[in-house]
Amino acid sequence: SAPSKVALADGSLVLVEELKLDMVCAVRTGEMILADGVVVKGEGVVDESALTGESLPVKKTLSSEVRSGTVVQNGYMEYRVTKTSSESTMQKLCQEVADVQADRGEYAQIVDRFALYWTPFILVSAALFVVISGAVTKNWDDGLYRGLLLLVLACPCAIVISAPIPAVCAIATAARHGVLIRGSSVVERMGLVDSVALDKTGTLTRGFFKVVGKLVLAETAELADAAMACAAAIEEKSSHPLASAIVSDFLGCIADGDKVLPPIRKVQVIDGVGVSGWAQINGVWKYCEIGNERILEKHGGTAYATKAQLARIESFIQEAGSTVCLLVAVDDDVMLVMSMMDEVRPESVQFVSILQKQLGFKVSMLTGDTESVARYISDVVNIPSDSCFYRLMPADKMSWIRAQQHMTENSDVKGFSGAIAPTTYSPLAPPPTDHAASDAVIDDTTAGEEGFGVRKSRKNTTKEVHAVTHREFSGDVKPHHVLMVGDGINDSTALACAAVGVAMGAGGSAMAVTAADVVLMTENLLMIPAAVQMCQAARAAMIQNCTFALGIKVVAIVLAVLGYLKFWHAILIDLGSLLVVVLNGTKLLQYKVFEPAAAISNDGAKATAVGSSSTTYNPIQQA
């Protein structure tokens, strides 16, 4: 078990439960890291295999993140605590284990209900058999002997454990390789999957973007810089992969620059569009919106652009090709357009190929990105064009999954009745305490030194402006069991709606991880088809165990009633069936399906750049 006390940098010891944020802990070679944190001194090599399944140790240096439950193989480090013990990775895993142990799959529930009636039925039947047989034949000894045989043969031990053992063994084997399956019911559902839906950004691609082109529409370079500062400050509060690219482009190398992010307020995520908020530039609060073309007035947004500017924007997006383009609007005037490049994960092509060819699954891509980017990625990873769906809102993804699974609005989803409503996102950052404005939606006409700037007399709130009609989809004639893979906030409702939701836990959002049934603790996509094969084998073992245990019991009971079995026969059949069920279930602990996937190193493969041929625009020339 893990140690109960942790050493602080000053040499004192405190209980793990008493650790507070920003405390500095020390860890040496051979010791376990007991809290999540960031390295502030020293360096070392850490074994993270218990969490991620990655066999190679990971080097940790200054500013590297460390997670509880991992072990230092070599070195000395001091790390600042960033999560309390109740929120640490190790504690969450312990809670997940407890939840998994409490979960009972469908087969286990059926067996439990069967055993509930089976045992009293056999007890009553054996008693009636002894009474009737003794009364009819007058041979009470023989009747009692056969009655005891019935009781021995009817013991439901083999039947009761026929389903839980394969499920638990499958969960344990997957966990050893960095795939966290949340319960026996998930194992059973995952064994039925025949269709896979994939998110693009952060799933099929790495999700590490960089700005490769800019189109400046602002009148001066100073206004363009101010717009970029607003965008970077607001995106700094977002966890989306695009956000870090914008922040990095504005700040550059922190050691070589003196740029500072301006104060921001009221940061809000806009479903399927982007993010908005207020930033203070030169003492004046400016409303800033960063998102796709849906922020434009012509697409139902509030951002204004002249016809000439719209033509330049369309030309820029066309020349950018397969890159991702975002618009920046300040006080409802478009100031900037940025193109960003991502990379396709090196294993994505093989991952899709395994799903399609080896497992025979229907593979689709669901993304909120533009058609050009979506088509490019689908071509690279060999997803058919008719299975590539783009410009999808979070509710659109959920609608597509419902159509594939032939679900109605009131269908039960994973044990929860009622329709799943799109998630409502609260502001990402609370307002500063020294400002007088409230947390409510701000009146856009408010002005003055202590208030916000005026938004060009456009008074629609963000929620009203971006209200769109969600798309409807038609499913195949045969309903599918859909496995959804995603990593972002916008994937959460789809992950919850799918038969099985898989979250990219290594770099995914907390909301996606919470909504998912399976969490991939590594970046290796090939672990997903391996996990599916494991669950298919577990489900097959459950059916085999139930069929064998019940069948041999029925046959043996009939033979016992007819007088063909001795007492030692009954004991041998009962214990033998129990051993067969246990051995058939525990064989999954030796299942080697994860080894080929684990042997593939993502770092050694060559990634495909998305939009590597895009043109870089000079902001000054375009001003």
C-alpha positions as MATLAB code, in Angstrom:
seq = 'SAPSKVALADGSLVLVEELKLDMVCAVRTGEMILADGVVVKGEGVVDESALTGESLPVKKTLSSEVRSGTVVQNGYMEYRVTKTSSESTMQKLCQEVADVQADRGEYAQIVDRFALYWTPFILVSAALFVVISGAVTKNWDDGLYRGLLLLVLACPCAIVISAPIPAVCAIATAARHGVLIRGSSVVERMGLVDSVALDKTGTLTRGFFKVVGKLVLAETAELADAAMACAAAIEEKSSHPLASAIVSDFLGCIADGDKVLPPIRKVQVIDGVGVSGWAQINGVWKYCEIGNERILEKHGGTAYATKAQLARIESFIQEAGSTVCLLVAVDDDVMLVMSMMDEVRPESVQFVSILQKQLGFKVSMLTGDTESVARYISDVVNIPSDSCFYRLMPADKMSWIRAQQHMTENSDVKGFSGAIAPTTYSPLAPPPTDHAASDAVIDDTTAGEEGFGVRKSRKNTTKEVHAVTHREFSGDVKPHHVLMVGDGINDSTALACAAVGVAMGAGGSAMAVTAADVVLMTENLLMIPAAVQMCQAARAAMIQNCTFALGIKVVAIVLAVLGYLKFWHAILIDLGSLLVVVLNGTKLLQYKVFEPAAAISNDGAKATAVGSSSTTYNPIQQA';
ca = [
       0.000    0.000    0.000;
       1.044    3.633   -0.445;
       2.832    5.414    2.442;
       0.598    7.442    4.742;
       3.098   10.286    5.212;
       4.976   12.456    2.744;
       8.290   14.261    3.211;
       8.343   18.021    2.711;
      11.320   19.912    1.311;
      12.224   21.190    4.807;
      12.549   17.605    6.069;
       9.319   17.406    8.057;
       6.684   14.722    7.565;
       2.963   15.293    7.159;
       0.039   12.991    6.530;
      -0.992   12.738    2.898;
      -4.502   13.819    3.846;
      -3.111   17.014    5.378;
      -1.261   18.168    2.264;
      -2.321   21.610    1.067;
      -1.914   23.379   -2.235;
       1.503   24.928   -2.941;
       3.274   22.829   -0.303;
       6.683   21.655   -1.586;
       7.375   17.935   -1.196;
      10.636   16.057   -1.683;
      11.001   12.643   -3.292;
      14.076   10.454   -3.753;
      15.095    7.373   -5.689;
      12.780    4.449   -5.037;
      10.065    6.537   -3.376;
       6.500    6.957   -4.545;
       5.146   10.363   -5.510;
       2.130   10.849   -3.244;
       0.569   14.012   -4.690;
       0.069   15.606   -8.084;
       2.369   18.544   -8.634;
       4.961   20.430  -10.680;
       8.738   19.999  -10.309;
      10.369   23.125   -8.843;
      13.836   21.725   -8.134;
      15.975   18.824   -9.294;
      15.235   16.167  -11.893;
      14.649   12.453  -12.077;
      13.392    9.457  -14.009;
       9.864    8.327  -13.100;
       8.130    5.000  -13.689;
       4.538    5.826  -14.757;
       3.603    2.319  -15.868;
       1.136    1.900  -13.001;
      -0.952    4.752  -14.414;
      -0.310    4.782  -18.153;
       0.921    1.280  -18.948;
       4.002    2.836  -20.594;
       6.935    0.542  -19.851;
       9.649    3.151  -20.515;
      10.432    5.548  -17.646;
       9.820    9.259  -18.199;
      12.377   11.974  -17.456;
      11.108   14.825  -15.276;
      12.841   18.197  -15.200;
      12.000   21.694  -13.986;
       8.291   22.552  -14.577;
       7.411   18.940  -15.495;
       4.146   17.597  -14.111;
       4.277   14.611  -11.767;
       1.347   12.434  -10.746;
       0.620   10.527   -7.578;
       1.076    6.781   -7.697;
       4.233    6.937   -9.835;
       7.685    5.899   -8.582;
      11.025    7.701   -8.907;
      13.546    5.292  -10.377;
      16.488    7.649  -10.209;
      17.140   11.207   -9.053;
      15.932   13.745   -6.505;
      13.052   16.167   -7.036;
      11.093   18.743   -5.141;
       7.587   19.374   -6.426;
       4.890   21.884   -5.602;
       1.495   20.321   -4.801;
      -1.185   21.336   -7.326;
      -3.992   19.027   -6.168;
      -5.114   17.959   -2.733;
      -5.087   14.284   -1.789;
      -8.823   13.951   -2.450;
      -8.365   15.246   -6.006;
      -5.111   13.454   -6.832;
      -4.715   10.967   -9.650;
      -4.134    8.075   -7.252;
      -7.225    8.877   -5.193;
      -9.358    9.143   -8.314;
      -8.083    5.768   -9.502;
      -8.885    4.251   -6.101;
     -12.406    5.647   -6.361;
     -12.700    4.265   -9.895;
     -11.648    0.837   -8.631;
     -14.299    1.011   -5.911;
     -16.924    1.987   -8.492;
     -15.842   -0.848  -10.776;
     -16.041   -3.359   -7.941;
     -19.575   -2.201   -7.137;
     -20.719   -2.342  -10.755;
     -22.691   -5.404  -11.865;
     -22.992   -6.078  -15.562;
     -26.115   -7.256  -17.344;
     -25.042  -10.891  -17.368;
     -24.133  -10.759  -13.667;
     -27.500   -9.214  -12.845;
     -29.318  -11.909  -14.824;
     -27.337  -14.626  -13.049;
     -28.034  -13.027   -9.656;
     -31.754  -12.932  -10.380;
     -31.609  -16.542  -11.566;
     -29.784  -17.653   -8.411;
     -32.323  -15.780   -6.288;
     -35.093  -18.089   -7.503;
     -32.934  -21.154   -8.270;
     -31.761  -21.851   -4.726;
     -35.169  -21.839   -2.963;
     -36.673  -23.756   -5.885;
     -34.081  -26.524   -5.505;
     -34.495  -26.662   -1.717;
     -38.258  -27.076   -2.030;
     -37.886  -29.545   -4.929;
     -35.392  -31.686   -2.991;
     -37.674  -31.800    0.052;
     -40.697  -32.727   -2.086;
     -38.656  -35.355   -3.916;
     -37.621  -37.022   -0.644;
     -41.187  -37.017    0.670;
     -42.810  -38.222   -2.565;
     -40.088  -40.795   -3.350;
     -40.133  -42.213    0.188;
     -43.917  -42.337    0.264;
     -44.193  -44.090   -3.083;
     -41.265  -46.537   -2.908;
     -41.204  -46.886    0.889;
     -37.413  -46.645    0.538;
     -36.728  -43.514    2.556;
     -32.962  -44.027    2.583;
     -32.759  -44.007   -1.211;
     -35.044  -40.986   -1.431;
     -32.951  -39.064    1.111;
     -29.750  -40.048   -0.712;
     -31.038  -38.716   -4.035;
     -32.340  -35.577   -2.332;
     -28.869  -34.861   -0.988;
     -27.465  -35.410   -4.481;
     -29.865  -32.775   -5.773;
     -28.708  -30.266   -3.172;
     -25.028  -30.817   -4.003;
     -25.559  -30.616   -7.760;
     -27.817  -27.581   -7.526;
     -25.206  -25.440   -5.750;
     -25.148  -22.273   -7.928;
     -21.510  -21.288   -7.250;
     -20.319  -21.942  -10.804;
     -23.338  -20.121  -12.247;
     -22.961  -17.074   -9.994;
     -19.282  -16.453  -10.809;
     -19.563  -17.294  -14.513;
     -20.019  -13.627  -15.541;
     -18.085  -11.536  -12.952;
     -14.767  -13.382  -13.306;
     -14.223  -12.680  -17.060;
     -15.305   -9.057  -16.589;
     -12.980   -8.413  -13.651;
     -10.052  -10.113  -15.414;
     -10.641   -8.056  -18.561;
     -10.731   -4.826  -16.518;
      -7.519   -5.778  -14.689;
      -5.666   -6.668  -17.902;
      -6.746   -3.457  -19.622;
      -5.760   -1.364  -16.580;
      -2.245   -2.809  -16.650;
      -1.873   -1.336  -20.138;
      -3.300    2.096  -19.422;
      -6.948    1.526  -20.375;
      -9.378    2.231  -17.532;
     -12.727    0.450  -18.041;
     -15.429    1.590  -15.654;
     -17.249   -1.570  -14.700;
     -18.542   -4.927  -15.892;
     -21.468   -3.382  -17.752;
     -19.014   -1.408  -19.901;
     -17.129   -4.612  -20.736;
     -20.362   -6.206  -21.935;
     -21.392   -3.173  -24.019;
     -17.931   -2.801  -25.495;
     -18.062   -6.414  -26.644;
     -21.128   -5.560  -28.751;
     -19.655   -2.510  -30.537;
     -19.913   -2.550  -34.340;
     -19.524    1.141  -35.192;
     -16.928    3.728  -34.160;
     -17.263    7.524  -34.222;
     -14.051    9.555  -33.937;
     -13.435   13.147  -33.019;
     -10.694   14.873  -35.013;
      -8.770   17.399  -32.951;
      -6.837   15.751  -30.150;
      -8.002   12.276  -31.168;
      -6.977   11.550  -34.754;
      -4.593   14.508  -34.578;
      -2.111   15.388  -31.877;
      -3.938   18.546  -30.874;
      -0.684   20.544  -30.719;
      -1.335   23.539  -32.946;
       0.858   26.434  -34.016;
      -0.097   29.636  -35.805;
       1.262   29.526  -39.359;
      -0.577   32.425  -40.996;
      -2.346   35.685  -40.190;
      -4.630   37.985  -42.092;
      -4.788   41.434  -40.481;
      -7.988   43.398  -41.067;
      -7.390   46.031  -38.389;
      -6.647   49.581  -39.575;
      -3.316   49.807  -37.757;
      -0.690   47.435  -36.423;
      -1.431   48.700  -32.896;
      -5.078   47.620  -33.183;
      -3.974   44.237  -34.524;
      -1.600   43.776  -31.576;
      -4.378   44.772  -29.154;
      -6.739   42.249  -30.771;
      -4.100   39.530  -30.472;
      -3.561   40.442  -26.818;
      -7.307   40.177  -26.130;
      -7.510   36.812  -27.895;
      -4.490   35.403  -26.047;
      -5.759   36.563  -22.641;
      -9.181   34.983  -23.172;
      -7.847   31.756  -24.721;
      -5.433   31.394  -21.798;
      -8.490   30.405  -19.721;
      -9.546   27.711  -22.215;
      -8.377   24.092  -22.342;
      -8.995   23.689  -26.087;
      -5.902   22.642  -28.115;
      -6.202   25.768  -30.275;
      -5.978   28.021  -27.222;
      -2.353   27.259  -26.354;
      -1.296   28.021  -29.929;
      -2.775   31.526  -29.759;
      -1.254   32.212  -26.336;
       2.164   30.945  -27.432;
       2.095   33.002  -30.616;
       1.363   36.193  -28.666;
       3.784   35.678  -25.779;
       6.552   33.963  -27.731;
       9.457   32.985  -25.512;
       8.666   34.341  -22.060;
      12.365   34.643  -21.226;
      13.025   36.895  -24.217;
       9.920   39.098  -24.107;
       8.070   41.466  -21.840;
       4.516   40.931  -23.103;
       1.842   40.621  -20.438;
      -1.685   39.316  -20.867;
      -4.318   41.975  -20.146;
      -6.978   41.500  -17.421;
     -10.009   39.573  -18.619;
     -13.572   38.967  -17.438;
     -16.661   36.975  -18.299;
     -14.945   34.274  -20.346;
     -17.557   31.946  -21.831;
     -17.470   28.939  -24.141;
     -19.835   29.206  -27.128;
     -20.909   25.720  -28.237;
     -19.567   24.861  -31.679;
     -18.279   28.402  -32.240;
     -15.446   29.420  -29.953;
     -14.962   31.522  -26.850;
     -15.761   35.091  -25.836;
     -14.961   37.504  -23.049;
     -13.992   41.016  -22.017;
     -10.380   42.243  -21.927;
      -9.011   45.517  -20.606;
      -6.769   47.357  -23.098;
      -5.258   50.682  -22.008;
      -7.831   50.977  -19.237;
     -10.818   50.321  -21.543;
     -12.841   47.098  -21.484;
     -13.198   45.521  -24.929;
     -15.526   42.677  -25.898;
     -13.590   40.002  -27.797;
     -14.800   36.898  -29.593;
     -12.578   34.177  -31.033;
     -14.114   31.439  -33.163;
     -14.921   30.033  -36.554;
     -16.938   31.769  -39.269;
     -20.116   31.401  -37.193;
     -19.134   34.590  -35.329;
     -19.813   36.589  -38.522;
     -23.133   38.358  -39.006;
     -23.713   36.503  -42.278;
     -23.656   33.214  -40.337;
     -25.846   34.412  -37.456;
     -23.149   35.957  -35.286;
     -22.417   39.543  -34.219;
     -19.011   40.187  -35.814;
     -19.137   42.719  -38.664;
     -16.946   42.712  -41.776;
     -17.282   44.736  -44.985;
     -17.769   43.029  -48.335;
     -14.138   43.651  -49.173;
     -13.027   42.155  -45.867;
     -15.299   39.128  -46.346;
     -13.720   38.539  -49.747;
     -10.235   38.711  -48.200;
     -11.305   36.330  -45.424;
     -12.702   33.780  -47.894;
      -9.561   34.052  -50.019;
      -7.345   33.564  -46.954;
      -9.307   30.491  -45.820;
      -9.152   28.968  -49.310;
      -5.406   29.530  -49.582;
      -4.905   28.172  -46.069;
      -6.199   24.842  -47.391;
      -6.398   22.165  -44.721;
      -5.339   24.376  -41.813;
      -7.741   25.440  -39.077;
      -8.790   29.099  -39.320;
     -10.080   31.279  -36.476;
     -11.428   34.814  -36.548;
     -10.823   37.436  -33.857;
     -13.400   40.183  -33.410;
     -13.058   43.114  -30.997;
     -16.189   45.101  -30.179;
     -17.917   43.177  -32.980;
     -15.422   44.214  -35.673;
     -13.276   41.470  -37.255;
      -9.615   42.358  -36.653;
      -7.668   39.178  -37.371;
      -7.887   35.800  -39.053;
      -5.392   33.113  -38.033;
      -4.571   29.755  -39.616;
      -3.186   26.985  -37.429;
      -1.503   23.716  -38.241;
      -1.925   20.377  -36.494;
      -0.418   16.916  -37.032;
      -2.147   13.595  -37.609;
      -1.142   11.070  -34.977;
       1.380    8.612  -36.438;
      -0.755    5.597  -35.476;
      -4.075    7.017  -36.716;
      -3.895    5.348  -40.156;
      -3.147    1.929  -38.655;
      -5.787    2.506  -35.977;
      -8.538    3.138  -38.532;
      -7.312    0.245  -40.690;
      -7.567   -2.204  -37.763;
     -11.082   -1.027  -36.949;
     -12.264   -1.341  -40.549;
     -10.439   -4.415  -41.814;
      -9.687   -6.599  -38.798;
     -12.726   -5.829  -36.663;
     -15.124   -5.019  -39.504;
     -16.429   -1.833  -37.870;
     -18.048    1.102  -39.593;
     -15.783    4.094  -38.878;
     -16.999    7.714  -39.035;
     -15.420   11.048  -38.179;
     -17.440   13.715  -36.346;
     -15.831   17.145  -36.178;
     -16.804   20.767  -35.753;
     -14.078   21.835  -38.165;
     -14.455   23.072  -41.738;
     -15.111   20.814  -44.706;
     -11.642   21.258  -46.210;
      -9.849   20.251  -43.002;
     -12.246   17.378  -42.311;
     -11.911   16.003  -45.857;
      -8.143   16.220  -45.684;
      -7.916   14.307  -42.402;
     -10.421   11.668  -43.525;
      -8.392   11.112  -46.715;
      -5.159   10.761  -44.746;
      -6.563    8.145  -42.350;
      -8.701    6.438  -45.046;
     -12.156    7.177  -43.648;
     -14.759    7.108  -46.493;
     -15.992   10.525  -47.593;
     -19.608    9.599  -46.856;
     -18.593    8.855  -43.242;
     -16.924   12.236  -42.747;
     -19.222   14.713  -40.949;
     -18.038   18.282  -40.436;
     -19.245   21.535  -38.908;
     -21.054   19.626  -36.153;
     -22.231   21.252  -32.955;
     -22.095   19.152  -29.742;
     -25.831   18.455  -30.079;
     -25.278   17.411  -33.720;
     -22.796   14.733  -32.642;
     -25.291   13.455  -30.109;
     -28.037   13.488  -32.743;
     -25.867   11.446  -35.140;
     -25.178    8.831  -32.447;
     -28.866    8.637  -31.515;
     -29.752    8.044  -35.163;
     -27.164    5.257  -35.501;
     -28.398    3.571  -32.328;
     -32.099    4.089  -33.236;
     -32.643    5.985  -30.002;
     -35.591    8.258  -29.357;
     -35.417   11.462  -27.343;
     -36.625    9.607  -24.240;
     -34.524    6.483  -24.675;
     -32.671    5.151  -21.662;
     -28.955    5.805  -21.933;
     -26.560    3.669  -19.879;
     -29.077    3.183  -17.145;
     -30.322    6.774  -16.996;
     -33.836    7.518  -18.223;
     -34.794   10.633  -20.104;
     -33.191   12.602  -22.864;
     -29.644   13.895  -22.595;
     -29.687   17.652  -22.901;
     -26.700   19.525  -24.318;
     -24.351   20.558  -21.565;
     -24.535   24.161  -20.390;
     -21.089   25.647  -19.850;
     -20.558   28.164  -17.102;
     -17.976   30.965  -17.322;
     -14.433   29.623  -17.150;
     -13.081   32.425  -14.979;
     -14.741   34.389  -12.166;
     -14.640   38.170  -12.405;
     -12.078   40.100  -10.338;
     -13.280   41.035   -6.880;
     -12.277   44.685   -7.320;
     -14.776   45.266  -10.134;
     -18.339   46.321   -9.467;
     -20.097   44.403  -12.238;
     -22.051   41.261  -11.402;
     -21.790   37.738  -12.832;
     -24.999   38.099  -14.815;
     -25.154   38.705  -18.585;
     -23.885   42.214  -19.092;
     -26.011   44.935  -20.716;
     -24.046   45.786  -23.853;
     -25.083   49.439  -23.659;
     -23.308   49.919  -20.341;
     -20.551   52.548  -20.521;
     -18.395   54.636  -18.241;
     -15.059   54.353  -16.466;
     -16.241   51.580  -14.143;
     -18.280   49.725  -16.784;
     -17.734   47.909  -20.054;
     -17.239   49.347  -23.498;
     -20.122   49.708  -25.949;
     -20.577   46.927  -28.527;
     -21.601   48.963  -31.599;
     -25.275   49.033  -30.465;
     -25.623   45.291  -31.051;
     -27.600   44.155  -28.007;
     -28.172   40.446  -28.626;
     -26.650   38.210  -26.032;
     -24.174   35.565  -27.123;
     -26.631   32.788  -26.401;
     -29.364   34.342  -28.549;
     -27.089   35.302  -31.402;
     -25.558   31.880  -31.785;
     -28.786   29.910  -31.527;
     -28.763   27.529  -34.484;
     -30.955   24.747  -35.738;
     -29.336   21.410  -34.993;
     -28.955   18.983  -37.839;
     -30.954   15.793  -38.132;
     -29.454   12.483  -39.264;
     -30.879    9.201  -40.459;
     -29.391    5.915  -39.307;
     -28.926    2.598  -41.051;
     -31.721    0.031  -41.197;
     -29.943   -2.012  -38.568;
     -29.195   -0.220  -35.274;
     -25.541    0.003  -34.301;
     -23.716   -0.111  -30.992;
     -21.563    3.017  -31.297;
     -18.219    3.563  -29.624;
     -17.387    7.287  -29.487;
     -13.791    8.490  -29.038;
     -13.198   12.114  -28.048;
     -11.205   14.402  -25.812;
     -12.887   17.804  -25.585;
     -15.726   19.543  -23.798;
     -17.739   19.501  -27.025;
     -17.520   15.687  -27.094;
     -18.992   15.178  -23.616;
     -22.644   14.771  -24.605;
     -21.705   12.412  -27.447;
     -19.549   10.325  -25.098;
     -22.446   10.063  -22.649;
     -24.942    9.186  -25.401;
     -22.879    6.484  -27.144;
     -23.098    2.840  -26.131;
     -19.464    3.206  -25.058;
     -17.639    6.517  -24.678;
     -13.830    6.557  -24.753;
     -11.968    9.659  -23.548;
      -8.374   10.516  -24.337;
      -7.502   10.918  -20.669;
      -3.830   11.775  -21.191;
      -4.681   15.148  -22.713;
      -8.460   15.344  -22.658;
     -10.750   17.669  -20.765;
     -12.061   16.747  -17.315;
     -15.645   16.893  -18.595;
     -14.903   14.361  -21.353;
     -13.156   12.028  -18.901;
     -16.107   12.256  -16.505;
     -18.661   11.492  -19.232;
     -16.744    8.546  -20.707;
     -17.041    4.843  -19.875;
     -13.428    4.111  -20.831;
     -10.432    6.382  -20.227;
      -7.288    5.960  -22.311;
      -4.415    6.903  -20.013;
      -1.861    6.844  -22.845;
      -1.663    8.647  -26.209;
      -1.629    5.350  -28.147;
      -4.872    4.947  -30.117;
      -4.056    1.323  -30.901;
      -4.977    0.449  -27.328;
      -8.642    1.055  -28.210;
      -9.096   -1.825  -30.719;
      -7.063   -4.003  -28.352;
      -9.487   -3.149  -25.542;
     -12.441   -3.922  -27.816;
     -10.981   -7.343  -28.633;
     -10.414   -7.953  -24.930;
     -14.040   -7.143  -24.165;
     -15.244   -9.344  -27.017;
     -13.236  -12.217  -25.550;
     -14.623  -11.461  -22.078;
     -18.192  -11.443  -23.351;
     -17.603  -14.741  -25.157;
     -16.179  -16.221  -21.940;
     -19.272  -15.061  -20.018;
     -21.592  -16.809  -22.483;
     -19.428  -19.950  -22.451;
     -19.342  -20.035  -18.648;
     -23.078  -19.479  -18.228;
     -23.957  -22.070  -20.865;
     -21.544  -24.667  -19.498;
     -22.380  -24.154  -15.804;
     -26.132  -24.218  -16.306;
     -26.058  -27.040  -18.851;
     -23.964  -29.429  -16.804;
     -26.091  -28.740  -13.720;
     -29.326  -29.573  -15.527;
     -27.924  -32.744  -17.077;
     -26.423  -33.888  -13.761;
     -29.694  -33.247  -11.886;
     -31.649  -35.338  -14.384;
     -29.133  -38.194  -14.064;
     -29.225  -37.946  -10.256;
     -33.035  -38.161  -10.180;
     -32.881  -41.244  -12.405;
     -30.362  -42.864  -10.073;
     -27.333  -42.917  -12.386;
     -25.011  -40.815  -10.194;
     -23.186  -41.554   -6.973;
     -22.420  -39.022   -4.277;
     -18.771  -38.645   -5.308;
     -19.958  -38.045   -8.875;
     -22.036  -35.103   -7.679;
     -19.130  -33.587   -5.720;
     -16.781  -34.015   -8.699;
     -19.271  -32.395  -11.094;
     -19.897  -29.455   -8.751;
     -16.227  -28.709   -8.048;
     -15.169  -29.542  -11.588;
     -17.638  -27.115  -13.138;
     -16.491  -24.426  -10.701;
     -12.836  -24.937  -11.690;
     -13.640  -24.905  -15.402;
     -15.523  -21.615  -15.050;
     -12.669  -20.036  -13.053;
      -9.989  -21.186  -15.501;
     -11.980  -20.046  -18.525;
     -12.475  -16.618  -16.990;
      -8.948  -16.056  -15.687;
      -7.357  -16.934  -19.031;
      -7.990  -13.285  -19.949;
      -5.243  -12.306  -17.502;
      -2.790  -13.862  -19.960;
      -4.376  -12.280  -23.020;
      -1.619  -10.796  -25.237;
      -3.754   -8.530  -27.390;
      -2.274   -5.342  -25.859;
       1.388   -6.236  -26.427;
       1.553   -5.415  -30.182;
      -0.085   -2.032  -29.541;
       2.182   -1.252  -26.586;
       5.267   -2.085  -28.657;
       4.556    0.753  -31.067;
       6.268    3.979  -30.067;
       4.496    7.126  -31.122;
       7.659    9.142  -30.771;
       9.460    7.053  -33.336;
       6.806    7.388  -36.017;
       6.463   10.193  -38.514;
       3.436   12.413  -38.112;
       1.569   13.936  -41.022;
       1.307   17.692  -40.917;
      -2.117   19.193  -41.401;
      -1.832   22.236  -43.586;
       1.938   22.107  -44.025;
       1.617   23.821  -47.394;
      -0.258   26.851  -46.068;
       0.893   30.391  -46.811;
       2.126   32.599  -43.996;
       0.728   36.108  -44.165;
       2.775   39.116  -43.009;
       0.627   41.182  -40.619;
       2.288   44.468  -41.557;
       1.924   43.920  -45.292;
      -1.739   42.994  -44.866;
      -2.536   45.933  -42.560;
];
